Amino acid sequence: MIALPTILLVGPTGVGKSTAVLRALKNNAFYVAAERGALSIARNPAIYTGPAPDVVECVTTRAPWIEVLRAVRQGCEGVRVGKYSAIVIDTISSLADREYDYLVATENSGHGREWNMLAAHVRPIVNEAIAAEAIVVCVAHQKDVGEKEPKIKLPRLPGKLGEEVVPSLFDVVVRLDWGAGPNGEAVRMLRCQPRPRWADKDRHGVVIDGEVIGEDGILPLIRRCVQRARGQAVDMPAAGAGANGAAKGLDL
């Protein structure tokens, strides 16, 4: 069994996280839309023109983790028969928010029991996809913490979920943010700056801080992660290349 990569993509609302994932994986992935309208871009030809992906929307407010877990298991069956290579959850932030609200409303423990239950509900969702030997990509919103600059960058998740629990499930925690291109134009780029209390992480040693995202989204990053996991030579772009360039097909 090869441990395929788990990637948590974090970023502010509207930066293009869902687009970057969809353009990378296209219909090679099973998508769990855990936020209303998260994958509506798949039906917008101005944004996405690839083959239609399989998407299940899970937006219930009553025990939402169960609905998402069922959807992930459906995707896992597709992985096992070779229909998909990856499972995407978009966004894990919305899922955790709704699950926390549900637990607070139903548990009424008054002793913070809902925090432990929330972690216990989120972990199996990611672990189920990992066990199916899928590439796992989760999308999360970003929150900035602290008064000093630079502010701490964390996934926006309730309680300790964003700082400790969820990042520990992933090999790569990378942020998608706006930056300036060579001519001062606005570009989307990957940021990974591991430091105390930040969630950024790169266990595979393949993330290029400041890598510009092109038409194929995060496909080059996913490919490098898979190559490292398989013990293959990693296609690292030349120093200072900046942009993705033409991306090859994902050989899975």
Buried (B, 14 or more C-beta within 10 A) or exposed (E): EEEBBBBBBBBBEEBBBBBBBBBBBBBBBBBBBBBEEBBEBBEEEEBBEEEEBBBBBBBEEEBBBBBBBEBBBBBBEBBEEEEBBBBBBBBBBBBBBBBBBBBEEEEEEEEEEBBBBBBEBBBEBBBBBBEBBBBBBBBBBBBEEEEEEEEBBBBBBBBEBBBEBBBEBBBBBBBBBEBEEEEEEEBBBBBBBEEEEBBBBBBBEBBBBBBBBBEBBBBBBBBBBBBBBBEEEBEEBEEEEBBBEEBEEBEB
